[in-house]
Amino acid sequence: MSVYYLFNAEITFLCDDNIKNHRAMDGNGNGNGNGKSLERMVSLKALQMGNSLSCQICVIGFLCGVCLTSLFLAALTSFDFASAPNSTSTSYFLNAFTGRESDFKPQAVEKMLISQNIIAVRVNDPVNSIYSAWSAILNKSNTGEDLFSQNTATDGSKVHRPPHLENCKSSSEVNRLLDKHTENGELPPWIMWKGFLSNYPLSTKDEQQGYNGHQINSKGAYPPWIKGSDEDNYPLTREVQRDIWVHQHPVNCSDPNVRFLVSDWERIPGFGMGAQFAGMCGLLAIAINEKRVLVTNYYNRADHDGCKGASRSSWSCYFFPETSQECRDRAFELMNVKEAWEKGIITVKENYTTKQIWTAPIPRVWGSPWSYMQPTTEINGKLIGYHRKMDWRWWRAQALRYLMRFQTEYTCGLLNVARHSAFGWEAAELVHSAHVSESIQDGMKGSRSGIEEYVWSNHEPWTPRPLLSVHVRMGDKACEMKVVQFEEYMRLANRIRHRFPDLNRIWLSSEMKEVIDKTKMYGNWKFYYSNNVRRQVGNMTMAVYEASLGRETSTNYPLVNFLMATEADYFIGALGSTWCFLIDGMRNTGGKVMAGYLSVNKDRFW
């Protein structure tokens, strides 16, 4: 009976609270008497309800259920949410299930119920089986080769094609064909069938009937790494990218008229990756102005065990080399020839001053296309039409787009891991909800069809869209620019969402732990971010922070965030940050110029 009295007391307490509120709102002066009558009436009603046998049974059953549920949850307290299938973070799942507004603070009971939902989702057998199969194969090779070359897991079960991952090996093979001259010295087959279609085997009958695809050349064609129309990119982007490639890939690197500029990447302590990228953009400008082929040498960011063989300590660990292997070999050979130095056939970074590298004249072979760039950047609510250093903004975008034109298998694999960590569980749910296991059983028994092999393989990996990328730069950057709190970034995010109400996902990158912690305040957004990286607490220099992470981690995870930001539908950053400045440039040469750019502060050029 003690259980009954506890429950009856709870009912009376709730009723008393409502009665008091009723009296407080009564302004007639007779509220006290009416309230007491109502209180007696409700208490009596509660007593009558509590005395019924059926009510007592229900109450006891309810409380026993609560006790069993509590014991069940206590047994699961060791469950590691951070290592669960979608390894973004616990806050991501809280946001995904609550859907609350930013000022909502979940109560303890609600958190408990949310946790039950999360557990239920993660032990869902069909979805978990799909996700686990992908994870197991991806752990063996993050390039995803086995995910596309076979249809069974190690235990013999069927493995569905992962829509969010890329076949890195196949992509690299295709890109290698698009990054070298043909046998007769012509441009790569840029005008040929797209991507994997260039590998489609024509039958003898096709050739006999007059198809002469082998006779097509790429003269006048534009490179395939530019997305969107001309209007979706900075002015002359297609033409400039083609011309840079031609400049950097002489047909005959041994021609005595071919000269070289050989340079290490910047290694000054305290220089971040953004500064290194910007410095190399300046050296490429010098090389083009002096009609030299730029050859990059030591890259300290790639000096780690993740970069294997010849790619260690080289830009080619992450992206295709800036020039052909023949030109690289020739340049390094000439560095040992005294006459080549005397005649100026070879120069190195030390031949140029810091001012020349960082503020070198922009190549003028294309005129001044920056003078008519579209005004798509907003700062402090104002659309910017013109600013100082527009030429450098345009050129750095072009130079970096060229240097990052094709990703290596290693970089592609890093992105596979990041996408699977962030989107893998959602992708598994999509595959399961589409009943793929039933609809493709016949197709999985044999080889893939031609349209799967050559046409559909060209499609980019699936990403939940629309997606907003937000890069929050704080910490020691305060000595160079005005640091803005996370709340201002989210204010701008809500502005975009007001215009595009289907937007509710954010890819967040920041070195600060306080920024990640604040995402819990915004339950109406889904946040994706790397949660397996220790973040900075308090103020320390970026150099010290990166050193604490180790070279491999401090290079790979920001680079993945950089590339994800370039592919997102929208972007919010700080133009005072070189990193954000370069992300903006990559987006504006990657078909994203009309998405616009919202900045929380001014760059020093504005």
C-alpha positions as CSV (number, residue, x, y, z in Angstrom):
1,M,0.0,0.0,0.0
2,S,3.0,2.3,0.3
3,V,3.2,2.4,-3.5
4,Y,-0.5,3.5,-3.6
5,Y,0.0,6.3,-1.2
6,L,3.1,7.5,-3.0
7,F,1.2,7.6,-6.3
8,N,-1.9,9.3,-4.7
9,A,0.3,11.9,-3.0
10,E,1.9,12.7,-6.4
11,I,-1.5,13.2,-8.0
12,T,-2.6,15.5,-5.1
13,F,0.7,17.4,-5.5
14,L,0.2,18.0,-9.2
15,C,-3.4,19.1,-8.7
16,D,-2.5,21.4,-5.8
17,D,0.1,23.1,-8.1
18,N,-2.5,23.6,-10.8
19,I,-5.0,25.0,-8.3
20,K,-2.5,27.5,-7.0
21,N,-1.8,28.7,-10.5
22,H,-5.6,29.0,-11.0
23,R,-5.9,31.2,-7.9
24,A,-3.0,33.3,-8.9
25,M,-4.7,34.2,-12.2
26,D,-8.1,35.0,-10.6
27,G,-8.6,38.7,-10.2
28,N,-12.1,38.7,-8.9
29,G,-11.3,38.7,-5.2
30,N,-13.3,35.5,-4.6
31,G,-10.7,33.2,-5.9
32,N,-9.6,31.8,-2.5
33,G,-12.9,30.2,-1.7
34,N,-13.4,28.7,-5.1
35,G,-9.9,27.4,-5.1
36,K,-10.4,25.5,-1.8
37,S,-13.6,24.0,-3.0
38,L,-11.9,22.9,-6.2
39,E,-9.0,21.5,-4.2
40,R,-11.3,19.4,-2.0
41,M,-13.2,18.2,-5.1
42,V,-10.0,17.1,-6.9
43,S,-8.5,15.5,-3.8
44,L,-11.7,13.5,-3.2
45,K,-11.7,12.4,-6.9
46,A,-8.1,11.4,-6.6
47,L,-8.9,9.4,-3.5
48,Q,-11.8,7.6,-5.2
49,M,-9.6,6.8,-8.2
50,G,-6.9,5.5,-6.0
51,N,-9.2,3.2,-4.0
52,S,-10.2,1.2,-7.1
53,L,-8.5,-2.2,-7.6
54,S,-7.9,-1.7,-11.3
55,C,-6.1,1.6,-10.6
56,Q,-3.9,0.0,-8.0
57,I,-2.9,-2.8,-10.3
58,C,-2.1,-0.3,-13.1
59,V,0.0,1.8,-10.8
60,I,2.0,-1.1,-9.4
61,G,2.5,-2.4,-12.9
62,F,3.7,1.0,-14.1
63,L,6.2,1.4,-11.3
64,C,7.5,-2.1,-11.8
65,G,8.1,-1.3,-15.4
66,V,10.0,1.8,-14.5
67,C,12.2,-0.2,-12.1
68,L,12.9,-2.8,-14.8
69,T,13.7,-0.2,-17.3
70,S,16.1,1.6,-14.9
71,L,17.9,-1.7,-14.2
72,F,18.2,-2.3,-18.0
73,L,19.7,1.1,-18.6
74,A,22.1,0.7,-15.7
75,A,23.4,-2.5,-17.3
76,L,24.1,-0.6,-20.4
77,T,26.0,2.3,-18.9
78,S,29.3,1.0,-20.3
79,F,28.0,1.4,-23.9
80,D,30.4,3.6,-25.7
81,F,28.3,6.0,-27.8
82,A,31.4,7.6,-29.4
83,S,32.4,4.3,-30.9
84,A,28.9,3.4,-32.1
85,P,28.2,3.0,-35.8
86,N,27.8,6.6,-36.6
87,S,30.8,7.9,-34.8
88,T,30.2,11.6,-35.0
89,S,29.4,12.2,-31.3
90,T,26.8,11.8,-28.6
91,S,25.7,15.3,-29.1
92,Y,24.9,14.6,-32.8
93,F,22.5,11.8,-31.8
94,L,20.9,14.0,-29.1
95,N,20.3,16.6,-31.8
96,A,19.1,14.1,-34.3
97,F,16.4,12.7,-31.9
98,T,15.4,15.8,-30.0
99,G,14.7,18.3,-32.8
100,R,14.5,21.0,-30.1
101,E,15.2,24.7,-30.6
102,S,18.5,26.2,-29.5
103,D,17.3,27.3,-26.1
104,F,15.9,23.9,-25.1
105,K,17.6,22.1,-22.2
106,P,16.6,18.4,-22.1
107,Q,15.6,17.1,-18.7
108,A,17.0,13.9,-17.2
109,V,14.0,11.7,-18.0
110,E,14.0,12.9,-21.6
111,K,17.7,12.1,-21.9
112,M,17.0,8.6,-20.7
113,L,14.3,8.1,-23.3
114,I,16.6,9.5,-26.0
115,S,19.3,7.1,-25.0
116,Q,16.8,4.2,-25.3
117,N,16.0,5.3,-28.8
118,I,19.6,5.5,-29.7
119,I,20.2,2.0,-28.4
120,A,17.2,0.7,-30.3
121,V,18.5,2.2,-33.6
122,R,22.0,0.8,-33.2
123,V,21.0,-2.7,-32.4
124,N,18.6,-2.8,-35.4
125,D,19.8,-6.0,-37.1
126,P,19.4,-5.2,-40.8
127,V,20.8,-1.7,-40.7
128,N,23.6,-2.7,-38.3
129,S,24.5,-5.7,-40.5
130,I,24.9,-3.5,-43.5
131,Y,26.9,-0.9,-41.6
132,S,29.1,-3.5,-39.9
133,A,29.9,-5.2,-43.2
134,W,31.0,-1.9,-44.7
135,S,33.1,-1.0,-41.6
136,A,34.8,-4.4,-41.6
137,I,35.9,-4.1,-45.2
138,L,36.8,-0.5,-44.9
139,N,39.0,-1.2,-41.9
140,K,41.1,-3.5,-44.1
141,S,41.5,-0.9,-46.8
142,N,40.0,2.6,-46.6
143,T,40.3,3.0,-50.3
144,G,37.2,0.8,-50.5
145,E,38.5,-1.4,-53.2
146,D,37.1,-4.6,-51.8
147,L,33.7,-2.9,-51.3
148,F,33.4,-2.6,-55.1
149,S,35.3,-5.6,-56.3
150,Q,33.3,-8.2,-54.4
151,N,29.8,-8.8,-53.2
152,T,30.4,-11.0,-50.2
153,A,31.9,-10.4,-46.8
154,T,34.4,-12.7,-45.1
155,D,31.5,-14.6,-43.5
156,G,29.9,-15.2,-46.9
157,S,27.0,-12.8,-46.4
158,K,25.9,-10.3,-49.1
159,V,27.5,-6.8,-49.0
160,H,25.5,-4.0,-50.5
161,R,27.2,-1.4,-52.6
162,P,27.9,1.6,-50.3
163,P,26.5,4.8,-51.9
164,H,28.5,7.1,-49.7
165,L,32.0,5.7,-50.5
166,E,34.2,6.0,-53.6
167,N,36.2,3.3,-55.4
168,C,39.5,5.1,-54.9
169,K,41.6,2.7,-57.0
170,S,39.3,3.0,-60.1
171,S,39.0,6.7,-59.7
172,S,42.8,7.1,-59.6
173,E,43.2,4.9,-62.7
174,V,40.8,7.1,-64.7
175,N,42.4,10.3,-63.4
176,R,45.9,9.2,-64.4
177,L,44.7,8.8,-68.0
178,L,43.3,12.4,-67.8
179,D,46.5,13.8,-66.4
180,K,49.0,12.8,-69.1
181,H,49.6,13.4,-72.8
182,T,48.4,10.8,-75.2
183,E,51.0,8.7,-77.1
184,N,51.1,11.1,-79.9
185,G,51.7,14.1,-77.6
186,E,48.2,15.4,-77.7
187,L,46.2,16.7,-74.7
188,P,44.7,14.1,-72.5
189,P,41.3,12.7,-73.7
190,W,39.3,15.4,-72.0
191,I,36.7,15.5,-74.8
192,M,36.1,11.8,-74.7
193,W,33.4,10.0,-72.8
194,K,33.2,10.9,-69.2
195,G,35.2,9.1,-66.5
196,F,34.9,5.3,-66.6
197,L,33.2,5.4,-70.0
198,S,36.6,5.9,-71.5
199,N,37.4,2.3,-70.5
200,Y,34.3,0.9,-72.3
201,P,35.5,-1.8,-74.7
202,L,34.1,-1.2,-78.2
203,S,33.3,-4.3,-80.1
204,T,34.8,-5.0,-83.5
205,K,31.4,-4.4,-85.1
206,D,31.2,-0.9,-83.5
207,E,34.5,0.0,-85.1
208,Q,33.6,-1.5,-88.4
209,Q,30.4,0.5,-88.5
210,G,32.4,3.7,-88.5
211,Y,32.9,4.7,-84.8
212,N,36.3,6.5,-84.7
213,G,36.5,7.5,-81.1
214,H,40.3,7.0,-81.1
215,Q,40.7,9.8,-83.6
216,I,39.1,12.4,-81.4
217,N,41.6,14.7,-79.7
218,S,41.2,17.3,-76.9
219,K,42.3,20.3,-78.8
220,G,40.2,23.2,-77.5
221,A,38.7,21.0,-74.7
222,Y,38.7,22.0,-71.1
223,P,39.9,19.9,-68.2
224,P,37.4,17.7,-66.4
225,W,38.1,18.7,-62.8
226,I,36.0,21.9,-63.1
227,K,32.4,21.4,-62.2
228,G,29.4,23.5,-63.2
229,S,29.1,26.1,-66.0
230,D,31.4,29.1,-66.6
231,E,28.9,31.2,-64.7
232,D,29.2,28.9,-61.7
233,N,32.9,29.7,-61.3
234,Y,35.3,32.5,-61.2
235,P,35.9,34.2,-64.6
236,L,38.0,32.1,-67.1
237,T,38.4,29.3,-64.7
238,R,38.2,26.6,-67.4
239,E,40.6,28.3,-69.7
240,V,43.1,29.1,-67.0
241,Q,43.1,25.5,-65.6
242,R,43.8,24.1,-69.1
243,D,46.6,26.6,-69.7
244,I,48.3,25.9,-66.3
245,W,48.2,22.2,-67.0
246,V,49.8,22.7,-70.5
247,H,52.4,25.0,-69.0
248,Q,53.3,22.4,-66.3
249,H,53.3,19.5,-68.7
250,P,55.7,20.1,-71.6
251,V,55.6,17.3,-74.2
252,N,59.4,17.0,-74.0
253,C,60.9,17.8,-70.6
254,S,64.4,17.3,-71.9
255,D,64.1,20.2,-74.4
256,P,66.9,22.6,-73.6
257,N,64.4,25.5,-73.6
258,V,62.4,24.0,-70.7
259,R,63.5,25.7,-67.4
260,F,62.5,24.8,-63.9
261,L,61.8,26.3,-60.5
262,V,62.4,23.7,-57.8
263,S,61.0,24.5,-54.3
264,D,60.4,22.9,-51.0
265,W,57.1,23.7,-49.3
266,E,57.4,26.3,-46.6
267,R,58.8,24.9,-43.2
268,I,59.0,28.1,-41.1
269,P,57.8,27.1,-37.5
270,G,54.3,28.4,-36.9
271,F,53.3,28.3,-40.6
272,G,50.0,26.5,-40.9
273,M,48.8,24.5,-43.9
274,G,46.9,27.5,-45.2
275,A,50.1,29.6,-45.3
276,Q,52.0,26.8,-47.0
277,F,49.3,26.6,-49.7
278,A,49.3,30.4,-50.2
279,G,53.1,30.4,-50.5
280,M,53.1,27.7,-53.2
281,C,50.5,29.7,-55.1
282,G,53.0,32.6,-55.1
283,L,55.7,30.4,-56.4
284,L,53.5,29.0,-59.2
285,A,52.8,32.6,-60.2
286,I,56.6,33.3,-60.4
287,A,57.1,30.1,-62.5
288,I,54.4,31.1,-65.0
289,N,55.7,34.7,-65.3
290,E,59.3,33.4,-65.8
291,K,58.1,30.6,-68.1
292,R,59.4,27.9,-65.8
293,V,57.9,24.6,-64.8
294,L,57.3,24.5,-61.0
295,V,58.5,21.3,-59.3
296,T,57.7,20.9,-55.6
297,N,60.1,19.0,-53.5
298,Y,60.1,18.3,-49.7
299,Y,56.6,18.6,-48.1
300,N,57.0,18.3,-44.3
301,R,53.2,17.6,-43.9
302,A,53.6,14.3,-45.8
303,D,56.6,13.2,-43.7
304,H,54.8,10.5,-41.8
305,D,54.2,6.8,-41.9
306,G,50.8,7.2,-43.7
307,C,52.6,8.3,-46.9
308,K,54.3,5.3,-48.3
309,G,57.2,4.8,-50.6
310,A,58.1,7.6,-53.0
311,S,55.1,9.6,-51.9
312,R,56.5,10.2,-48.4
313,S,57.5,13.8,-47.8
314,S,55.9,14.7,-51.1
315,W,52.8,16.5,-52.3
316,S,52.0,13.4,-54.4
317,C,50.9,11.6,-51.2
318,Y,47.8,13.7,-51.1
319,F,47.3,15.0,-54.7
320,F,48.5,14.4,-58.2
321,P,52.0,15.9,-58.8
322,E,52.1,19.4,-60.1
323,T,54.0,18.2,-63.1
324,S,54.9,15.0,-64.9
325,Q,57.4,12.5,-63.5
326,E,59.6,13.1,-66.6
327,C,59.9,16.8,-65.7
328,R,60.5,16.0,-62.1
329,D,63.3,13.6,-62.9
330,R,64.8,16.1,-65.4
331,A,64.7,19.0,-62.9
332,F,66.4,17.0,-60.1
333,E,69.0,15.8,-62.7
334,L,69.8,19.4,-63.7
335,M,70.2,20.4,-60.0
336,N,73.5,18.5,-60.1
337,V,74.7,20.3,-63.2
338,K,76.8,23.4,-62.6
339,E,76.1,24.8,-66.0
340,A,72.3,24.6,-65.4
341,W,72.7,26.9,-62.4
342,E,75.0,29.3,-64.3
343,K,72.6,29.6,-67.2
344,G,69.5,30.0,-65.0
345,I,67.9,26.8,-66.2
346,I,67.3,26.0,-62.6
347,T,66.2,28.2,-59.8
348,V,65.0,27.5,-56.3
349,K,62.9,29.2,-53.7
350,E,66.0,30.9,-52.2
351,N,66.5,32.8,-55.4
352,Y,63.4,34.9,-54.5
353,T,62.6,37.2,-51.7
354,T,59.8,36.7,-49.3
355,K,58.0,39.7,-50.8
356,Q,58.3,38.2,-54.3
357,I,56.8,35.0,-53.1
358,W,53.9,36.4,-51.2
359,T,53.1,39.4,-53.3
360,A,54.5,38.4,-56.7
361,P,52.8,40.0,-59.8
362,I,49.8,37.9,-60.9
363,P,50.2,36.3,-64.3
364,R,48.7,38.7,-66.9
365,V,48.4,36.2,-69.7
366,W,44.6,36.1,-69.2
367,G,44.2,39.8,-68.8
368,S,42.4,41.0,-65.6
369,P,39.5,38.6,-65.1
370,W,39.3,39.5,-61.4
371,S,38.0,42.9,-62.3
372,Y,34.6,41.5,-63.2
373,M,34.2,38.8,-60.5
374,Q,30.6,38.5,-59.3
375,P,29.8,40.0,-55.9
376,T,28.8,36.9,-53.9
377,T,30.5,37.6,-50.5
378,E,28.6,39.1,-47.6
379,I,30.3,40.7,-44.6
380,N,28.2,42.4,-41.8
381,G,25.1,42.2,-43.9
382,K,26.7,43.9,-46.9
383,L,27.3,42.3,-50.3
384,I,30.9,43.2,-51.3
385,G,31.4,44.2,-54.9
386,Y,35.0,45.3,-54.9
387,H,38.0,45.1,-52.4
388,R,41.7,45.3,-52.4
389,K,43.8,42.3,-53.6
390,M,41.0,41.0,-55.8
391,D,43.7,39.8,-58.1
392,W,45.2,37.6,-55.4
393,R,41.9,36.2,-54.4
394,W,41.3,35.2,-58.0
395,W,44.8,33.8,-58.5
396,R,45.1,31.8,-55.3
397,A,41.8,30.2,-56.2
398,Q,43.1,29.2,-59.6
399,A,46.5,28.0,-58.4
400,L,45.2,25.9,-55.5
401,R,42.4,24.4,-57.7
402,Y,45.2,23.2,-60.1
403,L,47.4,21.8,-57.3
404,M,44.4,19.9,-55.9
405,R,42.9,18.9,-59.2
406,F,43.0,15.2,-58.6
407,Q,43.1,13.3,-55.2
408,T,45.4,10.3,-54.7
409,E,44.1,7.0,-53.4
410,Y,45.4,7.9,-50.0
411,T,43.4,11.2,-49.8
412,C,40.4,9.5,-51.3
413,G,40.6,6.8,-48.6
414,L,40.8,9.5,-45.9
415,L,37.5,10.9,-47.2
416,N,36.0,7.5,-47.3
417,V,36.7,7.0,-43.6
418,A,35.3,10.5,-42.9
419,R,32.1,10.0,-44.9
420,H,31.5,6.5,-43.4
421,S,32.1,7.9,-39.8
422,A,29.6,10.7,-40.5
423,F,27.1,9.4,-43.0
424,G,27.6,5.6,-42.9
425,W,24.7,4.8,-40.6
426,E,22.3,7.0,-42.6
427,A,23.5,5.4,-45.8
428,A,22.8,1.9,-44.3
429,E,19.3,3.0,-43.4
430,L,18.7,4.3,-46.9
431,V,20.0,1.0,-48.4
432,H,17.8,-1.0,-46.1
433,S,14.7,1.2,-46.5
434,A,15.0,0.8,-50.3
435,H,14.8,-3.0,-49.8
436,V,18.1,-3.4,-51.7
437,S,18.6,-6.8,-50.2
438,E,15.5,-8.0,-52.1
439,S,15.7,-6.1,-55.3
440,I,19.3,-6.8,-56.3
441,Q,19.7,-10.4,-55.4
442,D,19.8,-11.5,-59.0
443,G,22.2,-8.8,-60.0
444,M,24.6,-9.6,-57.2
445,K,25.0,-13.2,-58.3
446,G,26.9,-12.3,-61.5
447,S,29.0,-9.4,-62.7
448,R,27.7,-5.9,-62.7
449,S,25.9,-4.6,-65.8
450,G,27.5,-2.2,-68.3
451,I,25.5,0.7,-67.1
452,E,26.6,0.1,-63.5
453,E,30.2,-0.4,-64.5
454,Y,30.7,2.5,-66.8
455,V,27.9,5.1,-66.4
456,W,26.7,5.0,-62.8
457,S,30.2,4.6,-61.5
458,N,30.8,8.2,-62.5
459,H,28.4,9.5,-59.9
460,E,29.9,11.1,-56.8
461,P,29.6,9.5,-53.4
462,W,26.3,10.1,-51.6
463,T,26.2,12.9,-49.1
464,P,23.1,14.0,-47.0
465,R,22.0,17.3,-48.6
466,P,21.7,20.2,-48.4
467,L,24.8,20.5,-46.3
468,L,26.3,23.6,-44.7
469,S,30.0,23.7,-43.8
470,V,31.0,26.0,-40.9
471,H,34.7,26.6,-40.0
472,V,35.2,28.3,-36.7
473,R,38.7,29.7,-36.2
474,M,39.5,30.9,-32.7
475,G,42.5,30.4,-30.4
476,D,45.7,32.1,-31.2
477,K,44.2,33.6,-34.4
478,A,43.1,36.5,-32.2
479,C,46.5,38.1,-32.7
480,E,45.7,38.4,-36.5
481,M,42.0,39.0,-36.8
482,K,38.8,39.7,-34.8
483,V,37.8,36.4,-33.3
484,V,34.0,35.8,-33.3
485,Q,32.1,33.4,-31.0
486,F,30.3,30.3,-32.3
487,E,26.9,32.0,-31.7
488,E,27.5,34.4,-34.5
489,Y,28.3,31.6,-36.9
490,M,25.0,30.0,-36.0
491,R,23.2,33.3,-36.4
492,L,24.3,33.3,-40.0
493,A,23.5,29.6,-40.3
494,N,19.9,30.4,-39.3
495,R,19.8,33.1,-41.9
496,I,20.6,30.6,-44.6
497,R,18.1,28.2,-43.2
498,H,15.4,30.9,-43.2
499,R,15.9,31.1,-47.0
500,F,16.4,27.4,-47.5
501,P,14.2,25.7,-44.9
502,D,15.2,22.2,-45.9
503,L,18.7,22.9,-44.6
504,N,19.3,21.3,-41.2
505,R,22.8,19.7,-41.5
506,I,26.2,21.2,-40.6
507,W,29.6,19.9,-41.3
508,L,31.5,21.6,-38.5
509,S,35.3,22.0,-38.3
510,S,37.1,23.7,-35.4
511,E,40.1,23.1,-33.3
512,M,38.3,24.4,-30.1
513,K,36.5,22.0,-27.7
514,E,34.2,24.8,-26.5
515,V,32.8,25.1,-30.0
516,I,32.0,21.4,-30.2
517,D,30.4,21.6,-26.7
518,K,28.2,24.4,-27.8
519,T,26.5,22.3,-30.5
520,K,24.4,20.8,-27.8
521,M,22.6,24.2,-27.6
522,Y,21.3,23.8,-31.2
523,G,19.1,20.8,-31.2
524,N,17.3,21.7,-34.4
525,W,20.6,21.1,-36.4
526,K,22.4,17.9,-37.2
527,F,26.1,18.3,-36.7
528,Y,28.8,16.2,-38.3
529,Y,32.4,16.5,-37.2
530,S,35.5,14.5,-36.4
531,N,35.1,13.3,-32.9
532,N,38.2,11.1,-32.7
533,V,40.5,14.1,-32.5
534,R,41.5,15.8,-29.3
535,R,40.6,19.4,-29.5
536,Q,42.2,22.5,-27.9
537,V,41.1,23.8,-24.5
538,G,42.1,27.3,-23.7
539,N,44.5,29.4,-25.7
540,M,47.7,27.8,-27.1
541,T,49.5,28.4,-30.4
542,M,48.4,26.4,-33.4
543,A,51.9,25.1,-33.7
544,V,51.9,23.7,-30.1
545,Y,48.4,22.2,-30.6
546,E,49.4,20.5,-33.9
547,A,52.6,19.1,-32.4
548,S,50.5,17.5,-29.6
549,L,48.4,15.7,-32.2
550,G,51.4,14.4,-34.2
551,R,52.2,15.2,-37.9
552,E,49.9,12.6,-39.5
553,T,46.7,13.5,-37.5
554,S,47.4,17.2,-37.6
555,T,47.6,17.1,-41.4
556,N,45.0,14.5,-42.3
557,Y,42.0,15.7,-40.3
558,P,42.1,19.4,-41.3
559,L,42.7,18.4,-44.9
560,V,39.6,16.2,-44.9
561,N,37.6,19.1,-43.3
562,F,39.0,21.4,-46.0
563,L,37.8,19.1,-48.8
564,M,34.4,18.5,-47.2
565,A,33.9,22.3,-47.0
566,T,34.7,22.7,-50.7
567,E,31.9,20.2,-51.5
568,A,29.2,21.4,-49.1
569,D,26.3,23.3,-50.5
570,Y,26.9,26.4,-48.4
571,F,29.8,27.8,-46.4
572,I,30.2,30.1,-43.4
573,G,33.7,31.1,-42.3
574,A,36.0,34.0,-41.4
575,L,37.8,35.8,-44.3
576,G,40.4,36.9,-41.8
577,S,41.5,33.2,-41.8
578,T,43.7,32.2,-44.6
579,W,42.2,28.7,-44.4
580,C,38.7,30.0,-44.9
581,F,40.0,32.3,-47.7
582,L,41.4,29.3,-49.6
583,I,38.2,27.2,-49.0
584,D,36.2,30.0,-50.5
585,G,38.6,30.0,-53.5
586,M,38.3,26.3,-54.0
587,R,34.5,26.6,-53.9
588,N,34.5,29.4,-56.4
589,T,36.5,27.2,-58.9
590,G,34.4,24.2,-58.1
591,G,31.0,25.3,-59.3
592,K,29.9,26.9,-56.0
593,V,30.3,30.6,-56.7
594,M,26.5,31.2,-56.8
595,A,26.1,29.6,-53.4
596,G,27.6,32.7,-51.9
597,Y,29.8,33.1,-48.8
598,L,28.9,34.5,-45.5
599,S,31.8,35.7,-43.4
600,V,31.8,36.6,-39.7
601,N,34.6,39.2,-40.1
602,K,36.7,41.1,-42.5
603,D,39.9,40.0,-44.0
604,R,42.8,42.5,-43.9
605,F,42.3,43.1,-47.6
606,W,38.8,44.4,-47.2
